[in-house]
């Protein structure tokens, strides 16, 4: 794939913005999406200045009609969809559980979880027709940890990782690679005890489609990658966390702390 077609949601800031720049530098054709026209057009200009073919499509990942149109416009523009980076997300309302409401829950889960579900639904629809593709969902270290004062956000990222693994198993024989990148906090994020730059996280994202990605050290080795695809999957926790009840064989899937070329993740600290 000399010039893959890459779609990135939540591309106007942070990891999404850095990922768009990184793919453009690699020669990809890039469609970026977000909810702000001005920033979207400015990003497209920056991508084109790097020699990349690029377009902006305004879309709200909480709305299925928007997501369907985003994917269809990408295919109409470039003829296919090779890589989809589902990065759109929100930190939501930070604070103790006693301050949370049905509204604060919905505001976070509609973007972080429903947005990923709708995006994957329409990306898989197109990629299954092609018989190939790579989907990369952006989670967080808080997708496999807890954080006081961020219960709703943490819950949403746990959901993203579970959805990623489940869909990967569902479409394991379709030729579509499914990944989940769980970066540590960035220097612009909510919880900045361990920080890294968006560019550092983007380097991991852009190495996912060809299967070359490995866990990055970066923010004190707090970035985690799930590489999931066709094949026989074994889940094996890191030695220091291994529990007898956690060891299992699954008829298709991925492996934590996997060797290069295997089908699933490299866990934090491994």
C-alpha positions in Angstrom: 0.0 0.0 0.0 2.1 2.9 -1.2 -0.6 5.6 -0.5 -3.1 4.2 2.0 -6.4 6.0 2.6 -6.5 7.0 6.3 -9.6 8.3 8.1 -9.1 9.9 11.6 -11.9 11.0 13.9 -11.2 13.6 16.6 -8.3 14.8 14.4 -8.3 18.5 15.3 -6.2 18.4 18.5 -3.8 16.2 20.4 -3.1 12.6 19.4 -5.5 12.8 16.4 -3.8 15.9 15.0 -0.3 14.4 15.5 -1.4 11.2 13.9 -2.8 13.0 10.8 0.6 14.8 10.4 2.5 11.6 10.9 0.5 9.7 8.3 0.7 12.6 5.8 4.5 12.5 6.2 4.4 8.9 5.3 2.6 9.7 2.0 -0.9 8.6 3.0 -4.1 10.1 1.7 -5.8 11.5 4.8 -9.4 12.4 5.7 -9.7 14.2 9.0 -12.9 14.7 10.9 -14.1 16.8 13.8 -16.8 19.3 14.7 -15.0 22.6 14.0 -14.8 23.8 10.4 -12.1 26.4 10.9 -9.6 24.0 12.6 -10.5 21.3 10.1 -9.6 23.5 7.2 -6.4 24.7 8.8 -5.3 21.1 9.4 -6.1 20.1 5.8 -3.9 23.0 4.6 -1.1 21.8 6.9 -1.4 18.2 5.5 -1.4 19.4 1.9 1.7 21.5 2.6 3.4 18.2 3.4 2.5 16.9 -0.1 -0.4 14.8 1.1 -3.9 14.5 -0.5 -6.2 15.5 2.3 -9.8 16.4 3.0 -11.8 17.5 6.1 -15.3 16.1 6.7 -17.3 17.7 9.6 -18.9 14.9 11.6 -20.1 14.2 15.2 -19.4 10.6 16.1 -22.4 10.5 18.4 -24.7 10.7 15.3 -24.9 7.7 13.1 -25.9 9.7 10.0 -22.8 11.8 10.4 -20.6 8.7 10.8 -22.2 6.9 7.8 -21.7 10.0 5.7 -18.1 10.4 6.8 -17.1 6.9 5.8 -19.0 7.1 2.5 -17.5 10.4 1.6 -14.0 9.0 2.3 -14.7 6.1 -0.1 -16.3 8.4 -2.7 -13.2 10.7 -2.6 -10.5 8.1 -2.6 -12.1 4.9 -3.7 -11.4 2.8 -0.6 -10.7 2.9 3.2 -7.4 1.3 4.3 -6.9 2.6 7.8 -9.4 4.1 10.3 -8.2 5.7 13.6 -11.1 6.2 16.0 -9.6 8.9 18.2 -12.6 11.1 19.0 -13.1 11.3 22.8 -13.8 13.5 25.7 -12.5 13.5 29.3 -16.0 14.4 30.5 -16.9 15.7 33.9 -14.0 15.1 36.3 -14.9 14.6 40.0 -16.1 12.2 42.6 -18.8 9.7 41.9 -21.3 11.7 44.1 -21.1 14.5 41.6 -21.9 12.4 38.5 -25.3 12.4 36.9 -27.1 10.6 34.1 -26.2 13.6 31.9 -22.4 13.5 32.7 -22.4 9.8 32.0 -24.2 10.2 28.7 -21.9 13.1 27.6 -18.9 10.9 28.0 -20.2 7.5 26.9 -21.9 8.9 23.8 -18.6 10.1 22.5 -16.1 7.6 23.8 -18.2 4.4 23.5 -21.1 5.0 21.1 -18.8 6.9 18.8 -16.4 4.0 18.6 -19.3 1.5 18.0 -20.8 3.6 15.2 -17.4 4.3 13.6 -16.5 0.6 13.7 -19.9 -0.4 12.3 -19.4 1.6 9.1 -15.7 1.1 8.8 -16.1 -2.7 9.0 -19.0 -2.4 6.4 -16.6 -0.9 3.9 -13.5 -3.0 4.8 -15.4 -6.3 4.6 -16.3 -5.4 1.1 -12.6 -4.8 0.3 -11.4 -7.9 2.2 -8.8 -5.8 4.0 -8.3 -2.9 6.3 -6.9 -1.7 9.6 -9.0 -0.2 12.5 -7.2 1.5 15.4 -9.2 2.5 18.5 -7.6 4.9 20.9 -8.1 4.0 24.5 -6.1 5.0 27.5 -4.0 3.5 30.3 -7.2 4.2 32.3 -8.8 1.5 30.0 -7.1 -1.1 32.2 -6.6 0.8 35.4 -8.6 2.9 37.8 -8.3 6.6 38.6 -9.9 8.4 41.5 -12.1 11.3 40.3 -12.4 9.9 36.8 -14.8 7.0 37.1 -16.9 7.8 34.1 -14.0 8.4 31.8 -12.2 5.3 33.1 -15.4 3.2 32.6 -15.7 4.5 29.0 -12.1 3.5 28.2 -12.6 0.0 29.7 -15.5 -0.3 27.3 -13.4 0.7 24.3 -10.9 -2.0 25.0 -13.6 -4.6 25.5 -15.4 -3.6 22.3 -12.1 -3.7 20.4 -11.3 -7.3 21.5 -14.9 -8.5 20.9 -15.1 -7.0 17.4 -11.6 -8.4 16.6 -12.8 -11.9 17.4 -16.0 -11.3 15.4 -14.2 -10.4 12.2 -11.0 -12.3 12.7 -11.4 -14.1 9.3 -12.3 -11.1 7.3 -8.8 -9.8 6.6 -9.3 -6.7 8.8 -6.7 -5.9 11.4 -8.1 -4.5 14.7 -5.9 -2.7 17.2 -6.4 -0.8 20.4 -3.7 1.7 21.4 -3.9 2.7 25.1 -1.6 5.7 25.5 -0.5 7.2 28.8 -1.6 10.8 29.5 -0.2 13.5 27.2 1.2 16.8 28.4 -2.1 18.3 27.4 -4.3 15.7 29.1 -6.4 15.6 32.3 -4.2 13.6 34.5 -0.6 14.5 33.9 1.4 12.6 36.5 3.0 10.6 33.7 3.1 12.5 30.5 4.2 12.1 26.9 3.8 14.1 23.7 1.0 13.5 21.2 3.7 12.9 18.6 5.1 10.0 20.7 1.6 8.4 20.8 1.1 9.0 17.1 4.3 7.0 16.3 2.6 4.0 17.8 -0.6 4.5 16.0 1.0 4.9 12.6 3.0 1.7 13.0 -0.2 -0.4 13.6 -1.5 -1.0 10.1 1.5 -3.0 8.9 1.7 -5.0 12.1 5.1 -3.6 13.1 3.9 -1.8 16.2 5.4 -2.7 19.6 4.8 -1.2 23.0 6.5 2.2 23.3 8.4 3.2 26.4 7.6 6.9 26.2 5.7 7.9 29.4 7.4 5.5 31.7 6.3 2.5 29.6 2.7 3.4 30.3 1.6 3.1 26.7 -0.1 -0.2 25.8 -0.9 -1.7 22.4 -3.4 -4.4 21.6 -2.6 -6.0 18.2 -5.5 -8.2 17.2 -6.2 -10.0 14.0 -6.9 -13.4 12.4 -5.5 -16.5 14.0 -5.3 -18.4 17.2 -5.2 -16.1 20.2 -3.7 -16.7 23.6 -4.2 -14.3 26.5 -1.1 -14.3 28.6 -0.7 -11.6 31.3 2.8 -10.3 32.2 4.6 -12.7 34.6 4.3 -10.3 37.5 0.6 -10.2 37.1 -0.1 -13.7 35.9 -3.0 -15.5 37.6 -3.9 -19.1 37.0 -7.5 -18.2 36.3 -6.5 -15.6 33.7 -4.7 -18.1 31.4 -7.0 -19.2 28.6 -6.9 -20.2 25.0 -9.4 -18.6 22.6 -10.0 -19.8 19.0 -9.2 -16.5 17.5 -7.7 -13.4 18.9 -4.6 -11.9 20.4 -1.8 -12.1 22.9 -0.6 -9.8 25.6 3.1 -9.3 25.5 3.1 -10.8 22.1 6.1 -11.6 19.9 6.6 -9.6 16.6 4.1 -10.6 14.0 1.7 -12.2 16.5 -1.9 -11.1 16.7 -2.2 -9.1 19.9 -1.0 -6.8 22.5 2.1 -5.7 24.1 1.2 -5.0 27.7 2.5 -2.1 29.8 5.8 -2.9 31.5 6.5 -6.0 29.4 
